[in-house]
């Protein structure tokens, strides 16, 4: 019985239908199409696949891919990290320069007392002198 259902379904898909487009005023046939359910299904499926393919090609082969959230090109990520390191080092340099200038201003105005470095250095003895 399952075979009869499959054959009847296939037969329904292959039944031919006529689609007629008529002029509403004169009832003249403008266009006539002979279609089956199978041909309509195949045609719509083909159009869907072509549109999806064109959309994917448009995104992959054009700069539109950079607007997709989460897309990260390796080159862009590397450049971002390098720029971040460079900005961090520049911030440190500006901070050191600001401290240096502030100390020079204090020394020139006479406000700062001289602070001597009293830390003792641990100098390692030369290995050759022990012999």
N, CA, C and O atoms as a DFTB+ gen file, in Angstrom:
524 C
 N C O
     1  1       0.811      -1.181       0.000
     2  2       0.000       0.000       0.000
     3  2       0.860       1.252       0.000
     4  3       0.455       2.287      -0.530
     5  1       2.068       1.162       0.604
     6  2       2.965       2.299       0.623
     7  2       3.411       2.655      -0.797
     8  3       3.634       3.827      -1.102
     9  1       3.538       1.654      -1.656
    10  2       3.958       1.899      -3.028
    11  2       2.888       2.669      -3.789
    12  3       3.212       3.519      -4.618
    13  1       1.618       2.384      -3.522
    14  2       0.534       3.114      -4.177
    15  2       0.537       4.578      -3.765
    16  3       0.285       5.455      -4.592
    17  1       0.821       4.854      -2.485
    18  2       0.874       6.236      -2.027
    19  2       2.020       6.981      -2.702
    20  3       1.861       8.134      -3.103
    21  1       3.163       6.332      -2.826
    22  2       4.309       6.970      -3.475
    23  2       4.011       7.226      -4.946
    24  3       4.362       8.278      -5.480
    25  1       3.367       6.269      -5.597
    26  2       3.029       6.465      -7.014
    27  2       1.985       7.553      -7.186
    28  3       2.055       8.326      -8.141
    29  1       1.027       7.628      -6.289
    30  2      -0.005       8.658      -6.412
    31  2       0.586      10.044      -6.137
    32  3       0.203      11.026      -6.773
    33  1       1.508      10.113      -5.199
    34  2       2.174      11.394      -4.926
    35  2       2.995      11.822      -6.126
    36  3       2.958      12.989      -6.517
    37  1       3.728      10.906      -6.710
    38  2       4.521      11.221      -7.897
    39  2       3.613      11.622      -9.053
    40  3       3.942      12.530      -9.816
    41  1       2.491      10.959      -9.184
    42  2       1.551      11.289     -10.259
    43  2       0.961      12.686     -10.047
    44  3       0.785      13.440     -11.004
    45  1       0.654      13.030      -8.781
    46  2       0.132      14.373      -8.512
    47  2       1.168      15.433      -8.834
    48  3       0.827      16.508      -9.329
    49  1       2.441      15.136      -8.555
    50  2       3.495      16.106      -8.867
    51  2       3.661      16.287     -10.376
    52  3       4.058      17.359     -10.833
    53  1       3.363      15.264     -11.134
    54  2       3.567      15.335     -12.587
    55  2       2.316      15.759     -13.361
    56  3       2.395      15.986     -14.568
    57  1       1.191      15.868     -12.707
    58  2      -0.014      16.335     -13.406
    59  2       0.226      17.717     -13.999
    60  3       0.828      18.583     -13.365
    61  1      -0.257      17.909     -15.230
    62  2      -0.020      19.167     -15.939
    63  2      -1.189      20.121     -15.674
    64  3      -2.356      19.729     -15.674
    65  1      -0.837      21.365     -15.451
    66  2      -1.824      22.422     -15.250
    67  2      -1.534      23.551     -16.223
    68  3      -0.406      23.702     -16.694
    69  1      -2.537      24.331     -16.516
    70  2      -2.370      25.467     -17.429
    71  2      -2.607      26.749     -16.628
    72  3      -3.627      26.910     -15.959
    73  1      -1.639      27.644     -16.720
    74  2      -1.750      28.964     -16.093
    75  2      -1.944      29.967     -17.223
    76  3      -1.081      30.109     -18.089
    77  1      -3.075      30.660     -17.211
    78  2      -3.405      31.604     -18.272
    79  2      -3.502      32.987     -17.669
    80  3      -4.202      33.193     -16.678
    81  1      -2.794      33.942     -18.271
    82  2      -2.888      35.340     -17.878
    83  2      -3.744      36.029     -18.936
    84  3      -3.422      36.009     -20.123
    85  1      -4.842      36.639     -18.484
    86  2      -5.791      37.237     -19.424
    87  2      -5.924      38.728     -19.172
    88  3      -5.750      39.202     -18.050
    89  1      -6.233      39.453     -20.223
    90  2      -6.550      40.867     -20.122
    91  2      -7.955      40.976     -19.534
    92  3      -8.892      40.366     -20.049
    93  1      -8.104      41.745     -18.464
    94  2      -9.367      41.800     -17.754
    95  2     -10.458      42.505     -18.568
    96  3     -11.638      42.188     -18.417
    97  1     -10.081      43.450     -19.422
    98  2     -11.084      44.190     -20.192
    99  2     -11.582      43.394     -21.395
   100  3     -12.786      43.346     -21.646
   101  1     -10.678      42.775     -22.133
   102  2     -11.061      42.107     -23.381
   103  2     -11.102      40.586     -23.264
   104  3     -11.501      39.910     -24.212
   105  1     -10.704      40.045     -22.137
   106  2     -10.623      38.604     -21.921
   107  2      -9.741      37.905     -22.963
   108  3      -9.959      36.747     -23.317
   109  1      -8.753      38.642     -23.431
   110  2      -7.803      38.081     -24.396
   111  2      -6.678      37.418     -23.613
   112  3      -6.201      37.967     -22.620
   113  1      -6.256      36.245     -24.054
   114  2      -5.153      35.548     -23.406
   115  2      -3.849      36.265     -23.731
   116  3      -3.501      36.440     -24.899
   117  1      -3.139      36.674     -22.704
   118  2      -1.869      37.362     -22.906
   119  2      -0.731      36.348     -22.905
   120  3       0.102      36.347     -23.811
   121  1      -0.692      35.488     -21.895
   122  2       0.373      34.494     -21.774
   123  2      -0.249      33.205     -21.247
   124  3      -1.155      33.229     -20.414
   125  1       0.254      32.088     -21.745
   126  2      -0.191      30.779     -21.272
   127  2       1.027      29.950     -20.884
   128  3       1.993      29.843     -21.640
   129  1       0.957      29.360     -19.676
   130  2       2.036      28.494     -19.199
   131  2       1.462      27.118     -18.925
   132  3       0.366      26.989     -18.380
   133  1       2.208      26.085     -19.308
   134  2       1.857      24.712     -18.941
   135  2       2.826      24.285     -17.847
   136  3       4.029      24.157     -18.076
   137  1       2.282      24.068     -16.658
   138  2       3.112      23.800     -15.486
   139  2       2.667      22.519     -14.803
   140  3       1.543      22.050     -14.982
   141  1       3.577      21.970     -14.019
   142  2       3.247      20.888     -13.104
   143  2       3.755      21.312     -11.726
   144  3       4.572      22.225     -11.608
   145  1       3.268      20.649     -10.706
   146  2       3.724      20.993      -9.356
   147  2       5.228      20.760      -9.219
   148  3       5.923      21.506      -8.529
   149  1       5.708      19.733      -9.876
   150  2       7.137      19.424      -9.814
   151  2       7.970      20.531     -10.458
   152  3       9.000      20.923      -9.910
   153  1       7.536      21.040     -11.618
   154  2       8.308      22.092     -12.293
   155  2       8.274      23.396     -11.498
   156  3       9.261      24.131     -11.470
   157  1       7.135      23.687     -10.849
   158  2       7.066      24.891     -10.007
   159  2       7.996      24.734      -8.809
   160  3       8.708      25.675      -8.456
   161  1       8.001      23.572      -8.185
   162  2       8.878      23.321      -7.050
   163  2      10.346      23.438      -7.458
   164  3      11.139      24.060      -6.751
   165  1      10.707      22.851      -8.579
   166  2      12.099      22.914      -9.062
   167  2      12.484      24.350      -9.400
   168  3      13.594      24.783      -9.089
   169  1      11.591      25.080     -10.024
   170  2      11.878      26.470     -10.380
   171  2      12.077      27.348      -9.156
   172  3      13.031      28.124      -9.097
   173  1      11.179      27.233      -8.173
   174  2      11.328      28.029      -6.953
   175  2      12.574      27.624      -6.165
   176  3      13.244      28.482      -5.590
   177  1      12.886      26.350      -6.133
   178  2      14.098      25.894      -5.439
   179  2      15.350      26.435      -6.116
   180  3      16.298      26.845      -5.448
   181  1      15.348      26.433      -7.434
   182  2      16.495      26.961      -8.180
   183  2      16.677      28.448      -7.910
   184  3      17.796      28.907      -7.685
   185  1      15.596      29.193      -7.931
   186  2      15.684      30.639      -7.653
   187  2      16.208      30.876      -6.240
   188  3      17.034      31.764      -6.030
   189  1      15.739      30.091      -5.272
   190  2      16.211      30.229      -3.893
   191  2      17.707      29.957      -3.783
   192  3      18.426      30.716      -3.133
   193  1      18.180      28.895      -4.404
   194  2      19.607      28.538      -4.332
   195  2      20.462      29.613      -5.004
   196  3      21.523      29.968      -4.492
   197  1      20.009      30.128      -6.138
   198  2      20.767      31.176      -6.837
   199  2      20.837      32.441      -5.987
   200  3      21.899      33.056      -5.892
   201  1      19.737      32.838      -5.374
   202  2      19.746      34.042      -4.536
   203  2      20.647      33.867      -3.314
   204  3      21.376      34.788      -2.946
   205  1      20.602      32.702      -2.691
   206  2      21.484      32.454      -1.550
   207  2      22.944      32.470      -2.000
   208  3      23.795      33.038      -1.316
   209  1      23.236      31.860      -3.126
   210  2      24.609      31.863      -3.654
   211  2      25.100      33.261      -3.965
   212  3      26.243      33.599      -3.654
   213  1      24.255      34.079      -4.575
   214  2      24.651      35.464      -4.877
   215  2      24.872      36.274      -3.604
   216  3      25.794      37.087      -3.535
   217  1      24.035      36.057      -2.604
   218  2      24.202      36.775      -1.337
   219  2      25.510      36.386      -0.651
   220  3      26.243      37.246      -0.163
   221  1      25.792      35.105      -0.619
   222  2      27.035      34.644       0.001
   223  2      28.245      35.176      -0.770
   224  3      29.221      35.615      -0.162
   225  1      28.186      35.139      -2.100
   226  2      29.296      35.661      -2.903
   227  2      29.479      37.149      -2.678
   228  3      30.612      37.627      -2.617
   229  1      28.389      37.889      -2.554
   230  2      28.471      39.327      -2.314
   231  2      29.160      39.610      -0.984
   232  3      29.966      40.536      -0.888
   233  1      28.853      38.832       0.027
   234  2      29.458      39.061       1.340
   235  2      30.911      38.608       1.366
   236  3      31.761      39.300       1.927
   237  1      31.207      37.467       0.772
   238  2      32.561      36.904       0.866
   239  2      33.567      37.684       0.022
   240  3      34.697      37.903       0.457
   241  1      33.173      38.102      -1.166
   242  2      34.133      38.700      -2.092
   243  2      34.117      40.221      -2.113
   244  3      34.765      40.815      -2.974
   245  1      33.410      40.870      -1.209
   246  2      33.390      42.333      -1.138
   247  2      33.720      42.758       0.288
   248  3      33.729      41.923       1.192
   249  1      33.989      44.030       0.498
   250  2      34.291      44.507       1.855
   251  2      33.099      44.483       2.807
   252  3      33.235      44.901       3.956
   253  1      31.944      44.010       2.369
   254  2      30.795      43.912       3.269
   255  2      31.043      42.964       4.428
   256  3      30.382      43.061       5.463
   257  1      31.998      42.040       4.264
   258  2      32.264      41.069       5.328
   259  2      32.791      41.735       6.592
   260  3      32.673      41.167       7.678
   261  1      33.365      42.918       6.477
   262  2      33.886      43.604       7.656
   263  2      32.770      44.154       8.528
   264  3      33.018      44.501       9.683
   265  1      31.548      44.246       8.015
   266  2      30.422      44.741       8.797
   267  2      29.700      43.634       9.547
   268  3      28.765      43.907      10.300
   269  1      30.115      42.397       9.354
   270  2      29.505      41.273      10.066
   271  2      30.076      41.248      11.485
   272  3      31.295      41.250      11.655
   273  1      29.214      41.225      12.503
   274  2      29.721      41.194      13.878
   275  2      30.514      39.920      14.131
   276  3      30.099      38.827      13.748
   277  1      31.652      40.078      14.778
   278  2      32.473      38.920      15.104
   279  2      33.498      38.570      14.052
   280  3      34.371      37.737      14.299
   281  1      33.417      39.182      12.881
   282  2      34.404      38.889      11.850
   283  2      35.681      39.636      12.202
   284  3      35.658      40.854      12.379
   285  1      36.774      38.933      12.302
   286  2      38.045      39.555      12.661
   287  2      39.117      39.020      11.739
   288  3      39.455      37.837      11.774
   289  1      39.638      39.886      10.931
   290  2      40.731      39.508      10.052
   291  2      42.004      39.428      10.889
   292  3      42.202      40.251      11.782
   293  1      42.860      38.463      10.621
   294  2      44.079      38.298      11.408
   295  2      44.973      39.523      11.311
   296  3      45.581      39.929      12.302
   297  1      45.055      40.104      10.146
   298  2      45.900      41.284       9.955
   299  2      45.367      42.455      10.770
   300  3      46.143      43.188      11.382
   301  1      44.064      42.635      10.782
   302  2      43.459      43.733      11.533
   303  2      43.680      43.528      13.027
   304  3      44.002      44.479      13.740
   305  1      43.511      42.302      13.505
   306  2      43.731      42.014      14.917
   307  2      45.173      42.259      15.334
   308  3      45.426      42.796      16.413
   309  1      46.122      41.868      14.485
   310  2      47.540      42.083      14.780
   311  2      47.857      43.580      14.820
   312  3      48.567      44.046      15.711
   313  1      47.329      44.323      13.855
   314  2      47.552      45.766      13.840
   315  2      46.939      46.426      15.068
   316  3      47.518      47.357      15.629
   317  1      45.769      45.948      15.487
   318  2      45.123      46.487      16.674
   319  2      45.994      46.277      17.907
   320  3      46.162      47.196      18.709
   321  1      46.551      45.073      18.066
   322  2      47.404      44.804      19.222
   323  2      48.674      45.654      19.195
   324  3      49.098      46.170      20.229
   325  1      49.281      45.800      18.014
   326  2      50.485      46.622      17.908
   327  2      50.184      48.071      18.268
   328  3      50.969      48.710      18.968
   329  1      49.079      48.584      17.805
   330  2      48.706      49.962      18.132
   331  2      48.422      50.118      19.620
   332  3      48.745      51.148      20.211
   333  1      47.815      49.091      20.229
   334  2      47.535      49.140      21.660
   335  2      48.843      49.184      22.456
   336  3      48.966      49.969      23.396
   337  1      49.819      48.350      22.088
   338  2      51.118      48.371      22.762
   339  2      51.814      49.721      22.582
   340  3      52.408      50.257      23.518
   341  1      51.733      50.250      21.385
   342  2      52.375      51.536      21.111
   343  2      51.734      52.652      21.938
   344  3      52.440      53.511      22.467
   345  1      50.417      52.647      22.053
   346  2      49.729      53.663      22.849
   347  2      50.096      53.523      24.315
   348  3      50.309      54.525      24.997
   349  1      50.173      52.282      24.815
   350  2      50.563      52.072      26.212
   351  2      51.964      52.610      26.479
   352  3      52.187      53.272      27.492
   353  1      52.907      52.334      25.585
   354  2      54.267      52.820      25.795
   355  2      54.339      54.345      25.693
   356  3      55.112      54.981      26.410
   357  1      53.541      54.926      24.808
   358  2      53.514      56.385      24.720
   359  2      52.913      57.006      25.979
   360  3      53.371      58.058      26.425
   361  1      51.899      56.374      26.551
   362  2      51.324      56.874      27.795
   363  2      52.353      56.843      28.914
   364  3      52.448      57.787      29.697
   365  1      53.132      55.754      28.994
   366  2      54.184      55.670      30.018
   367  2      55.229      56.771      29.804
   368  3      55.660      57.421      30.756
   369  1      55.627      56.970      28.549
   370  2      56.634      57.995      28.262
   371  2      56.123      59.389      28.633
   372  3      56.873      60.190      29.191
   373  1      54.885      59.680      28.338
   374  2      54.312      60.984      28.685
   375  2      54.242      61.138      30.198
   376  3      54.490      62.223      30.725
   377  1      53.908      60.060      30.900
   378  2      53.857      60.108      32.365
   379  2      55.244      60.382      32.938
   380  3      55.387      61.208      33.840
   381  1      56.269      59.699      32.426
   382  2      57.640      59.940      32.903
   383  2      58.082      61.366      32.610
   384  3      58.712      62.005      33.452
   385  1      57.763      61.862      31.442
   386  2      58.139      63.230      31.095
   387  2      57.430      64.244      31.984
   388  3      58.021      65.249      32.376
   389  1      56.162      63.981      32.303
   390  2      55.429      64.905      33.174
   391  2      56.052      64.934      34.570
   392  3      56.199      66.003      35.163
   393  1      56.417      63.760      35.094
   394  2      57.080      63.716      36.398
   395  2      58.426      64.441      36.348
   396  3      58.778      65.170      37.274
   397  1      59.166      64.238      35.276
   398  2      60.476      64.873      35.120
   399  2      60.322      66.395      35.093
   400  3      61.063      67.112      35.766
   401  1      59.374      66.871      34.327
   402  2      59.155      68.322      34.228
   403  2      58.699      68.884      35.572
   404  3      59.126      69.969      35.967
   405  1      57.845      68.164      36.266
   406  2      57.394      68.614      37.584
   407  2      58.563      68.700      38.559
   408  3      58.658      69.658      39.326
   409  1      59.453      67.711      38.539
   410  2      60.628      67.741      39.415
   411  2      61.563      68.883      39.047
   412  3      62.131      69.528      39.929
   413  1      61.728      69.137      37.767
   414  2      62.596      70.261      37.349
   415  2      61.993      71.587      37.816
   416  3      62.720      72.479      38.255
   417  1      60.675      71.719      37.725
   418  2      60.027      72.946      38.203
   419  2      60.245      73.128      39.695
   420  3      60.498      74.242      40.154
   421  1      60.148      72.023      40.473
   422  2      60.380      72.111      41.914
   423  2      61.815      72.515      42.225
   424  3      62.053      73.333      43.114
   425  1      62.766      71.949      41.501
   426  2      64.180      72.263      41.734
   427  2      64.464      73.714      41.379
   428  3      65.160      74.407      42.122
   429  1      63.931      74.188      40.246
   430  2      64.184      75.571      39.833
   431  2      63.519      76.580      40.761
   432  3      64.039      77.678      40.959
   433  1      62.390      76.220      41.324
   434  2      61.721      77.153      42.240
   435  2      62.293      77.049      43.651
   436  3      62.016      77.911      44.484
   437  1      63.072      76.031      43.934
   438  2      63.709      75.864      45.234
   439  2      62.800      75.204      46.250
   440  3      63.135      75.198      47.435
   441  1      61.681      74.656      45.855
   442  2      60.756      74.021      46.780
   443  2      61.189      72.619      47.193
   444  3      60.860      72.171      48.291
   445  1      61.893      71.948      46.360
   446  2      62.216      70.551      46.619
   447  2      63.559      70.445      47.311
   448  3      64.544      71.055      46.894
   449  1      63.579      69.677      48.353
   450  2      64.837      69.395      49.022
   451  2      65.487      68.229      48.290
   452  3      64.809      67.349      47.761
   453  1      66.784      68.244      48.273
   454  2      67.504      67.192      47.572
   455  2      67.360      65.890      48.362
   456  3      67.676      65.837      49.551
   457  1      66.902      64.891      47.721
   458  2      66.764      63.579      48.338
   459  2      67.874      62.720      47.769
   460  3      67.960      62.490      46.562
   461  1      68.722      62.251      48.674
   462  2      69.852      61.459      48.241
   463  2      69.448      59.995      48.172
   464  3      68.633      59.520      48.963
   465  1      70.016      59.310      47.238
   466  2      69.775      57.881      47.089
   467  2      70.733      57.161      48.017
   468  3      71.944      57.159      47.795
   469  1      70.192      56.555      49.048
   470  2      71.048      55.916      50.047
   471  2      70.999      54.399      49.980
   472  3      71.483      53.721      50.886
   473  1      70.433      53.874      48.941
   474  2      70.373      52.420      48.842
   475  2      71.742      51.871      48.508
   476  3      72.482      52.438      47.704
   477  1      72.064      50.762      49.138
   478  2      73.347      50.142      48.865
   479  2      73.190      49.185      47.693
   480  3      72.215      48.438      47.607
   481  1      74.131      49.219      46.828
   482  2      74.116      48.340      45.665
   483  2      74.775      47.024      46.026
   484  3      75.811      47.001      46.690
   485  1      74.185      45.949      45.596
   486  2      74.742      44.622      45.781
   487  2      75.540      44.291      44.527
   488  3      74.982      43.820      43.537
   489  1      76.807      44.531      44.570
   490  2      77.660      44.285      43.420
   491  2      78.245      42.884      43.555
   492  3      78.904      42.586      44.551
   493  1      78.013      42.022      42.570
   494  2      78.587      40.674      42.686
   495  2      80.095      40.720      42.477
   496  3      80.612      41.488      41.665
   497  1      80.774      39.883      43.228
   498  2      82.227      39.830      43.102
   499  2      82.578      39.080      41.846
   500  3      81.860      38.176      41.418
   501  1      83.674      39.459      41.270
   502  2      84.117      38.823      40.041
   503  2      84.606      37.410      40.353
   504  3      85.357      37.207      41.308
   505  1      84.191      36.458      39.570
   506  2      84.555      35.068      39.814
   507  2      86.045      34.833      39.615
   508  3      86.622      33.957      40.260
   509  1      86.664      35.587      38.750
   510  2      88.101      35.393      38.488
   511  2      88.950      35.856      39.644
   512  3      90.044      35.323      39.831
   513  1      88.506      36.829      40.440
   514  2      89.321      37.342      41.544
   515  2      89.370      36.357      42.703
   516  3      90.283      36.443      43.524
   517  1      88.426      35.426      42.805
   518  2      88.422      34.436      43.884
   519  2      89.548      33.435      43.739
   520  3      89.954      32.847      44.742
   521  1      90.070      33.211      42.560
   522  2      91.106      32.192      42.335
   523  2      92.405      32.547      42.934
   524  3      93.366      31.785      42.823
